[in-house]
Amino acid sequence: MFGDFTAVDAITFEVKKGEIFGFLGANGAGKTTAMKMLIGISTPTSGEAQVAGFDVYKNAEDIKKILGI
């Protein structure tokens, strides 16, 4: 959240190995914020997410390593 503004709310998706995934939306829709949460730069305030089997809350450093960040 940014103050009282919720940047990302109720998104659900799965990208399988070998798939190409595009993230489209209007300016301010939360695309960058969602990606920052998935790559371990920002911590989500709620929900659950995994990247390559790693939990974004518990394994942010592992996620950064496999993505080269």
N, C-alpha and C positions, 0 to 999 in steps of 0.2 A: 504494500500500500504506500501511496505517496500522500501523506496527510490523511484526509478523509476520502481520497480517491483510490478506488481499487483498480489497479492496472491490469491484472489478469484474474479472471474468475471463471470457473467451471469449464476448463478446456480438457478435452480427452482426445488422445490420438496414440497410435502405435505405428512405429516404423520398423519394418522387418529387415533383416540382413539382406543387402543387395538392392533394396528399394531406394529410389530417389524421391526426396521429400521437399516440397516447396511450402513456404509459410507466407501466405498472402493476407493482407488486411489494410484497412485505412490507417492513415497516420494517427498515432495515439491508441491503436487497438490493443497494444501489449505484446507485439511480436518480439521486439528487442528484449523486453523484460522477461518474457517466457524463455527465450534462448539463454539469457544470463543466468536464470535459475537452473536450467538444464545443464549448463556447462560449468557450474560451480562458482560463478562469480558473485551471484546474489543468492541468499537463502530464502526459500518460500516461507510464508507465514503460516501456511496450512496445506493440506492435501498430501499427495504422495507422487513420487516420480522416480523412475529409474532410467539410467543410461548404460547400455551394455551390461545390464544386470547389477549395476552399482546404484545404491540408494543415494539420492542427491543430498540428503541431510547428513548421512553418516560417512559417505565416501567421496566428498567433493574433490579431494586431492587426487584420488585414483582416477576419477573422471577426467580431470585436467590432464593427467599423464597420458591416458589413452587417446585423448583428442589433440595432444600436442600443445596445450595452452600453458 
